Amino acid sequence: MAERSHFDYIIIGNGLAGLQLALKMASDGFFSDKHIALIDPSEKNTNDKTWSFWEKEPSQWADLPYKTWQKAKINTSKTTIDLVLAPYTYKSIRAIDFYNYAKTKLEAQQHFNFIIDKVTTITDTPKTIVKTQQHRYTATHIFDSRVPDDFYNLNNSITINQHFKGIVIKSKTDIFDVDTLTMMDYRLKDGAQTTFTYVLPFSKTEALIEFTYFTEKVVDEAVYDMFIENYIKTYLNINNYEVLESEKGNIPMTTFPFDSYNTKNITKIGTGGGWVKPSTGYSFKHTETKVAKIIENIKASKTPSKHLFKRKYKFYDKVFLKVLKDENHKGEWLFQQFYGKNNIDTMFRFLDEESSFAEELKIMWSLFSWSFIKAFFKTL
Ligand SMILES: Cc1cc2nc3c(=O)[nH]c(=O)nc-3n(C[C@H](O)[C@H](O)[C@H](O)COP(=O)(O)OP(=O)(O)OC[C@H]3O[C@@H](n4cnc5c(N)ncnc54)[C@H](O)[C@@H]3O)c2cc1C
């Protein structure tokens, strides 16, 4: 238990969003006299996922990547698209390395308190209260990374599940091209649905191989296993391998209005705050941008969640999700157009929500089709 029961800031959840927010506070003198608690039932001492993202150098995460790549490819049933990523680099960070890095930095500062406990309820007014299984705390502001129950119970929004299983394998012989990751391989699919394999080669003999669905319904674990095994045998020609690790996930790609749960005293963060990019499921770099905006708002005495989202990208994401929902078989075509007809700078700037209107027009032109026109007008 912490020695105090009131904090300036309570961060619920020591995951990606909670720890990135705390790290940003720890690096800013404005917060050096603030008491900050991080509450999570988990000690965060297992490698529960691998985060991948693209960025330009230099970066604050320079010491963390387990592997980086300068080249990527997309395989469709018709063609291979080779991508030279410069000026970007694609990077993977093992979650355990990130947790250890963050804990070491935060534990070195006495005004950060780690509390191992599960939050049961929070109250906004008249007092900002956090009740856990064991205690009760008050705070000036709460950052909450729990996904609202309404997302599961009252969800009328467009939601596609990005669900997947991945295994890290070690082959007996040198097989992988360590310089090139496979962003999407559509040669093996589950029927007409949007499904693909993602391959991150860590060395000549080790790689993460993930079978991913962008669909409304999820599948049994045995289904992912069957596709992964098939891919390894048929497309990688590996018969002899050992499984070193596995990860499973379901990332919501959704138009659910998470930001409507923000108040003056409570800010939803991470997946629970809608920080996962609806059209891609990526959130590592978006988390960084949102955290920077929150800190800027706090320092300017504004509500922390003010202007966290750009409306035009919400619209683009919604159109994209509508196409995927109404015509799920179009996924392969859609990504082939997107990656095949635009240059890397335009694509990444668009996905990072930094594009100009001219770049957005280029992207829209590359996807121009009856499906998009329909989805566009239905979304309007
Ligand atoms: C397997 C997997 C792989 C992914 N890979 C990528 C990737 O490569 N690139 C990318 O950009 N994104 C990726 N994502 C998506 C996204 O980046 C992650 O889901 C990310 O972890 C979201 O951050 P978060 O802080 O919202 O959630 P989390 O990191 O899951 O953290 C939430 C924390 O809240 C805690 N918590 C929950 N309930 C309570 C409670 N009641 N009280 C206190 N604490 C609580 C949990 O214990 C957890 O520690 C991946 C997601 C998964 C699941």
The ligand as an SDF file (V2000), in Angstrom:
LIG
                    3D

 53 58  0  0  0  0  0  0  0  0999 V2000
   -0.8520   -9.0700  -28.5270 C   0  0  0  0  0  0  0  0  0  0  0  0
   -0.9190   -7.6230  -28.9800 C   0  0  0  0  0  0  0  0  0  0  0  0
    0.0280   -7.1280  -29.8740 C   0  0  0  0  0  0  0  0  0  0  0  0
   -0.0310   -5.7890  -30.2760 C   0  0  0  0  0  0  0  0  0  0  0  0
    0.9170   -5.3330  -31.1470 N   0  0  0  0  0  0  0  0  0  0  0  0
    0.9100   -4.0230  -31.4900 C   0  0  0  0  0  0  0  0  0  0  0  0
    1.9290   -3.5190  -32.3380 C   0  0  0  0  0  0  0  0  0  0  0  0
    2.7680   -4.2720  -32.8470 O   0  0  0  0  0  0  0  0  0  0  0  0
    1.9500   -2.1840  -32.6160 N   0  0  0  0  0  0  0  0  0  0  0  0
    1.0140   -1.3250  -32.0920 C   0  0  0  0  0  0  0  0  0  0  0  0
    1.1090   -0.1120  -32.3230 O   0  0  0  0  0  0  0  0  0  0  0  0
    0.0050   -1.7920  -31.3330 N   0  0  0  0  0  0  0  0  0  0  0  0
   -0.0700   -3.1170  -31.0110 C   0  0  0  0  0  0  0  0  0  0  0  0
   -1.0690   -3.5880  -30.2110 N   0  0  0  0  0  0  0  0  0  0  0  0
   -2.1820   -2.6710  -29.8660 C   0  0  0  0  0  0  0  0  0  0  0  0
   -1.8900   -1.7510  -28.6810 C   0  0  0  0  0  0  0  0  0  0  0  0
   -0.6910   -1.0570  -28.8900 O   0  0  0  0  0  0  0  0  0  0  0  0
   -1.7730   -2.5020  -27.3780 C   0  0  0  0  0  0  0  0  0  0  0  0
   -2.9620   -3.1820  -27.1040 O   0  0  0  0  0  0  0  0  0  0  0  0
   -1.4120   -1.5930  -26.2110 C   0  0  0  0  0  0  0  0  0  0  0  0
   -0.9150   -2.4000  -25.1910 O   0  0  0  0  0  0  0  0  0  0  0  0
   -2.5800   -0.7520  -25.7240 C   0  0  0  0  0  0  0  0  0  0  0  0
   -2.1620    0.0130  -24.6220 O   0  0  0  0  0  0  0  0  0  0  0  0
   -3.0530    0.1990  -23.3320 P   0  0  0  0  0  0  0  0  0  0  0  0
   -2.2360    0.9010  -22.3400 O   0  0  0  0  0  0  0  0  0  0  0  0
   -4.3600    0.7230  -23.6910 O   0  0  0  0  0  0  0  0  0  0  0  0
   -3.3740   -1.2940  -22.8350 O   0  0  0  0  0  0  0  0  0  0  0  0
   -2.4490   -2.3170  -22.1010 P   0  0  0  0  0  0  0  0  0  0  0  0
   -1.0560   -2.2030  -22.5500 O   0  0  0  0  0  0  0  0  0  0  0  0
   -3.1380   -3.6440  -22.2530 O   0  0  0  0  0  0  0  0  0  0  0  0
   -2.5130   -1.8740  -20.5820 O   0  0  0  0  0  0  0  0  0  0  0  0
   -3.7140   -1.8280  -19.8390 C   0  0  0  0  0  0  0  0  0  0  0  0
   -3.3370   -2.0640  -18.3800 C   0  0  0  0  0  0  0  0  0  0  0  0
   -4.4880   -1.8240  -17.5800 O   0  0  0  0  0  0  0  0  0  0  0  0
   -4.4790   -2.7610  -16.5250 C   0  0  0  0  0  0  0  0  0  0  0  0
   -5.8210   -2.8680  -15.9740 N   0  0  0  0  0  0  0  0  0  0  0  0
   -6.8970   -3.4520  -16.5450 C   0  0  0  0  0  0  0  0  0  0  0  0
   -7.9320   -3.4080  -15.7000 N   0  0  0  0  0  0  0  0  0  0  0  0
   -7.5030   -2.7790  -14.5790 C   0  0  0  0  0  0  0  0  0  0  0  0
   -8.1170   -2.4360  -13.3430 C   0  0  0  0  0  0  0  0  0  0  0  0
   -9.3860   -2.7260  -13.0960 N   0  0  0  0  0  0  0  0  0  0  0  0
   -7.3760   -1.7970  -12.4130 N   0  0  0  0  0  0  0  0  0  0  0  0
   -6.0780   -1.4540  -12.6670 C   0  0  0  0  0  0  0  0  0  0  0  0
   -5.4550   -1.7790  -13.8130 N   0  0  0  0  0  0  0  0  0  0  0  0
   -6.1600   -2.4250  -14.7630 C   0  0  0  0  0  0  0  0  0  0  0  0
   -3.9680   -4.0320  -17.1690 C   0  0  0  0  0  0  0  0  0  0  0  0
   -3.4570   -4.9540  -16.2170 O   0  0  0  0  0  0  0  0  0  0  0  0
   -2.8980   -3.4920  -18.1050 C   0  0  0  0  0  0  0  0  0  0  0  0
   -1.6300   -3.5060  -17.5070 O   0  0  0  0  0  0  0  0  0  0  0  0
   -1.0530   -4.9240  -29.7940 C   0  0  0  0  0  0  0  0  0  0  0  0
   -2.0140   -5.4600  -28.9190 C   0  0  0  0  0  0  0  0  0  0  0  0
   -1.9600   -6.7870  -28.5280 C   0  0  0  0  0  0  0  0  0  0  0  0
   -3.0370   -7.2880  -27.5980 C   0  0  0  0  0  0  0  0  0  0  0  0
  1  2  1  0
  2  3  1  0
  2 52  2  0
  3  4  2  0
  4  5  1  0
  4 50  1  0
  5  6  2  0
  6  7  1  0
  6 13  1  0
  7  8  2  0
  7  9  1  0
  9 10  1  0
 10 11  2  0
 10 12  1  0
 12 13  2  0
 13 14  1  0
 14 15  1  0
 14 50  1  0
 15 16  1  0
 16 17  1  0
 16 18  1  0
 18 19  1  0
 18 20  1  0
 20 21  1  0
 20 22  1  0
 22 23  1  0
 23 24  1  0
 24 25  2  0
 24 26  1  0
 24 27  1  0
 27 28  1  0
 28 29  2  0
 28 30  1  0
 28 31  1  0
 31 32  1  0
 32 33  1  0
 33 34  1  0
 33 48  1  0
 34 35  1  0
 35 36  1  0
 35 46  1  0
 36 37  1  0
 36 45  1  0
 37 38  2  0
 38 39  1  0
 39 40  1  0
 39 45  2  0
 40 41  1  0
 40 42  2  0
 42 43  1  0
 43 44  2  0
 44 45  1  0
 46 47  1  0
 46 48  1  0
 48 49  1  0
 50 51  2  0
 51 52  1  0
 52 53  1  0
M  END
$$$$
